[in-house]
Amino acid sequence: MICTVPAAIAIVARSARVKRLWQYVLRYKLRYLIGTACLIATASMVMAIPYFTRVAIDAIRGGDTDAVAVVMRCTVAIISLALVQALVRTVSRTLIFNTGRDIEYALRNDLFRHLETLPQAYYQRQRTGDLMSRLVNDIGAVRLMLGPGILTFINTPVYCGYAFTLMMFMDVRLTLAAMVPFPILLWVVKRYSRAMMEATMRTQERLADMSSFVQEHISGIHVVKAYVREQARAETFRTLNEQFKHESMEVAKLRGRIFPFIRIVSSLGILVVLYYGGTLVVRGTLTLGQLVAFIAYLHILAWPIMALGWMISIYQRGRAALIRLDEILDTVPTIRNRPEPALADPMTGHIVFEGVEFGYPGSDETDSVLRRIDLEVPAGSSLGVIGQTGSGKSTLAMLVPRLFDVTGGRVTVDGVDVRDWDLSRLRSGIGFVPQDPFLFSRSIGRNIEFARPDVTQEEVMRMIEMAGLDSDLAEFPHGVETQVGERGVTLSGGQKQRLTLARAVARDPRILVLDDALSSVDAATEKRILDELESVMQDRTTIIISHRVASVRLADQIAVVDEGRIIESGTHAELVAQGGTYADLHARQRLSEELEAM
């Protein structure tokens, strides 16, 4: 008769094939058990009220001499039970609903933490809006399933079991007659359950599509305006919104069909009891009080039975959400620590590329980005990597902090394969300035502090001066506290690059990787920054990726990359003297600079 929380969750977990749900439920098992006890106590008091009603009616109808006293005692009992059950019901709902919210909180934290462990390649395959939808909407659906859904899941069998048992004690034949319509209800529920699941899945997918579109549109609003595509994009959004509306209406229609049917079945049960029970009262085999109590029990059952359709909707929505969340949580990070990562000494920054091969996930061997790269960068020295767009320069840079793993050969830092380093220790020793500068929607100072929270204000200002931002700072309305907007939208391309450079240097790394970090600044600013970087680069291993000769010419060694291979290497003077690709590039860029200066 009584359905406990563990049994209820077991059914949900098995049918949804989501075993990890258990770890969250078990954290709060005591709350669920107390909540269940309160629900059972509430049901017991609710079921006692029709009993006292029956006693009072039978006392009045029987003409007992103490009928007034009996009615008074029953009235006091009913009022007392109503007050206590209201209090206990509040406790049960507070416990179970709040537990659902606590699980939502924990699940959202765990999902976000898991997302942070996934490699960069994963995000190249996923849409940001879809991930946001899962992190917000799908987890909200799980909360409804584990809060109100669980409460209804427990209440329905408890109330049905209680009422059915009490009605059987009063009259077996009348109880069986009242239950005649209910097998039809079970058949309809089973039929609609699968349809509800599929419709809910489609609705959540359409919502994810719409979220992705909005996120992408807002991020690229300047491009939309520049190409006068507002109307076309609005039409695309209208189509996506129409699809979402259509799928939502399908779910609403299914829900709209099942609720009236449940009400009809419940009403049919009451009609049967009124007709058949009335004849039994007339025959004298059933008292009027028993008939009233019987009808009262059917009325009590009306809401749990009505809630059955709502519970199915909540359950199917939660099940669909869990399946979508599982797609993320089941993704195993391909870049992660070894079971026992190497405990290297404090990093010195000696980097070696040994026969490095790399191809992006999903590509075949003929599409390798890097082929047989052999390089050594002694600790404290600098390496310049130069080449045309698409030659593999940036990919080479991303292998050092292990944003990608090599597909052949290895990269070592201080003689230890980067795959054997503890990821946090490896990346803590590297300052990385990406080709596409990314800034958080915070102040200039806070963006620099992101690299090292304990950085002082004096150090922030020194980093700004080193990056050549000090002259721009006077133009900003609030100086270092100026908000840069989403992704640094209020700054120019050159200002964003210089700010990301300041952020990387503020970390005081042993290895500094600059991936085309000065491509958006003019030649004069570039020269000034490089002059400032000379002191910063002392005693640090520095890798400078660029397509400009001016950016790499001061490096201790330079590698020229073409189609994933190193075709030339040496110092600036040696490469110019060779008269090869580097010398040709140097001559063309020097001529271009002279023409611009005229």
HELIX and SHEET records of a PDB file:
HELIX    1   1 VAL A    5  ALA A   16  1                                  12    
HELIX    2   2 LEU A   21  ARG A   27  1                                   7    
HELIX    3   3 LYS A   29  GLY A   62  1                                  34    
HELIX    4   4 ALA A   67  THR A  117  1                                  51    
HELIX    5   5 GLN A  120  ARG A  125  1                                   6    
HELIX    6   6 THR A  128  SER A  133  1                                   6    
HELIX    7   7 ARG A  134  ASP A  138  3                                   5    
HELIX    8   8 ILE A  139  LEU A  144  1                                   6    
HELIX    9   9 MET A  145  GLY A  149  3                                   5    
HELIX   10  10 ILE A  150  MET A  170  1                                  21    
HELIX   11  11 VAL A  172  ALA A  178  1                                   7    
HELIX   12  12 PHE A  182  SER A  219  1                                  38    
HELIX   13  13 ILE A  221  ALA A  226  1                                   6    
HELIX   14  14 GLU A  230  ARG A  283  1                                  54    
HELIX   15  15 LEU A  288  LEU A  329  1                                  42    
HELIX   16  16 GLU A  365  ASP A  367  5                                   3    
HELIX   17  17 LYS A  393  LEU A  399  1                                   7    
HELIX   18  18 LEU A  423  SER A  428  1                                   6    
HELIX   19  19 ILE A  444  GLU A  449  1                                   6    
HELIX   20  20 GLN A  457  MET A  466  1                                  10    
HELIX   21  21 ASP A  470  LEU A  473  1                                   4    
HELIX   22  22 GLY A  479  GLU A  481  5                                   3    
HELIX   23  23 GLU A  486  GLY A  488  5                                   3    
HELIX   24  24 GLY A  493  ALA A  506  1                                  14    
HELIX   25  25 ALA A  523  MET A  537  1                                  15    
HELIX   26  26 VAL A  549  VAL A  552  1                                   4    
HELIX   27  27 HIS A  572  GLN A  578  1                                   7    
HELIX   28  28 THR A  581  ALA A  597  1                                  17    
SHEET    1   A 4 LEU A 370  VAL A 377  0                                        
SHEET    2   A 4 ILE A 351  PHE A 358 -1                                        
SHEET    3   A 4 GLY A 408  VAL A 413 -1                                        
SHEET    4   A 4 VAL A 416  ASP A 417 -1                                        
SHEET    1   B 6 ILE A 430  VAL A 433  0                                        
SHEET    2   B 6 ILE A 511  ASP A 515  1                                        
SHEET    3   B 6 THR A 541  SER A 546  1                                        
SHEET    4   B 6 SER A 382  GLY A 387  1                                        
SHEET    5   B 6 GLN A 557  ASP A 562  1                                        
SHEET    6   B 6 ARG A 565  GLY A 570 -1                                        
END                                                                             
